Amino acid sequence: MGKGFKTTEEDVAALTVRVPRELVIDIDRERNGRPVRVPRNTWILEAVVEKLDRERQSARNGMRREEDDGQK
């Protein structure tokens, strides 16, 4: 992963996430549209990192969470 994430086996936490089947289908459709295919786990981790980056950027810009929830 990018942004300086270097992990060792003890740095990794295994999570079980329940995801609606339709969302998994959407994720796989996006993954399959890439020029280079990535594993589903990698795609999900990239999405989490992007979300965290957006949240941090919003906090730096002085926005409250409820202002940045897409209800503008």
C-alpha positions as CSV (number, residue, x, y, z in Angstrom):
1,M,0.0,0.0,0.0
2,G,1.0,3.6,-0.5
3,K,1.5,6.5,1.8
4,G,4.3,4.9,3.7
5,F,2.4,1.9,5.0
6,K,5.0,-0.8,5.6
7,T,3.5,-3.7,7.4
8,T,4.9,-6.9,9.0
9,E,2.7,-9.9,9.9
10,E,2.3,-8.6,13.5
11,D,1.2,-5.2,12.2
12,V,-1.8,-6.7,10.4
13,A,-5.2,-7.1,12.0
14,A,-7.6,-9.6,10.5
15,L,-11.1,-8.4,10.2
16,T,-14.3,-10.1,9.2
17,V,-16.6,-7.6,7.4
18,R,-20.1,-8.4,6.3
19,V,-20.8,-6.8,2.9
20,P,-24.1,-6.9,1.0
21,R,-23.7,-9.1,-2.1
22,E,-24.7,-6.3,-4.4
23,L,-21.9,-4.2,-3.1
24,V,-19.4,-7.0,-3.7
25,I,-20.7,-7.2,-7.3
26,D,-20.1,-3.5,-7.7
27,I,-16.6,-3.7,-6.2
28,D,-15.7,-6.6,-8.5
29,R,-17.1,-4.7,-11.5
30,E,-14.8,-1.8,-10.7
31,R,-11.8,-4.0,-10.1
32,N,-12.3,-5.8,-13.4
33,G,-12.4,-2.5,-15.2
34,R,-8.9,-1.7,-14.2
35,P,-6.0,-2.2,-16.7
36,V,-4.2,-4.2,-14.1
37,R,-6.4,-6.4,-11.9
38,V,-6.0,-6.1,-8.1
39,P,-7.2,-8.4,-5.4
40,R,-10.5,-7.5,-3.8
41,N,-8.7,-7.0,-0.4
42,T,-6.3,-4.5,-2.0
43,W,-9.2,-2.6,-3.6
44,I,-11.0,-2.4,-0.3
45,L,-7.9,-1.2,1.5
46,E,-7.4,1.5,-1.1
47,A,-11.0,2.6,-0.6
48,V,-10.5,2.8,3.1
49,V,-7.3,4.8,2.8
50,E,-9.0,7.2,0.3
51,K,-11.9,7.7,2.8
52,L,-9.5,8.3,5.7
53,D,-7.7,10.9,3.6
54,R,-10.9,12.7,2.8
55,E,-12.0,12.7,6.4
56,R,-8.6,14.1,7.5
57,Q,-8.7,16.7,4.8
58,S,-12.1,17.8,5.9
59,A,-10.9,18.1,9.5
60,R,-8.0,20.2,8.3
61,N,-10.3,22.4,6.4
62,G,-12.4,23.0,9.5
63,M,-15.4,21.1,8.4
64,R,-17.5,19.2,10.8
65,R,-18.3,15.6,9.9
66,E,-22.0,16.3,9.5
67,E,-21.2,19.0,6.9
68,D,-19.2,16.5,4.9
69,D,-21.7,13.7,4.7
70,G,-22.9,14.4,1.2
71,Q,-26.1,16.2,2.3
72,K,-25.1,19.6,0.9
